[in-house]
Amino acid sequence: MSRRRAERIDTGSEDRRAVTRSTPVSIIERAAEIALEHKAREVVSLDLQGISSATDYFLLATGTADIHVKAIADHILDALREEGVRPNHIEGLQGGHWVLLDYIDVVVHVFHPTTRQFYQLEELWGDAKRREF
């Protein structure tokens, strides 16, 4: 696993601050659950540990149209933020063909079907352990 981790911070009062570490697996499972609740298709995680130095995991999901892609990504962002997990970087939220949510050790990709087919990340990272949700 890489050294950087997403953090969950609970600031219930000004003088009390509890910090809990969210694991990459817990982020993947929660993001997959949210994507499926919002009717995403082909939700798959790829374990890139030992294969890529950029991140440990990808979570891939497909929406049916640009607005669906954006809605899935928005719901993942909102739900994880409520749980104290914030992305390091976001790309593509305005366009809707491919939204990337970078949580350092986990990168969530929400695709339009034609964009997912074009980039074929599952093929590109064919050596990665795959988990279907």
Buried (B, 14 or more C-beta within 10 A) or exposed (E): EEEEBBEBEEEEEEEEEEEEEBEBBBBBBBBBBBBBEBEBBBBBBBBBBEBBEEBBBBBBBBBEEBEBBBBBBBBBBEBBEEBBBEBEEBEBBEEBBBBBBBBBBBBBBBBBBEBBEEBEBBEEBEEBEEBEB
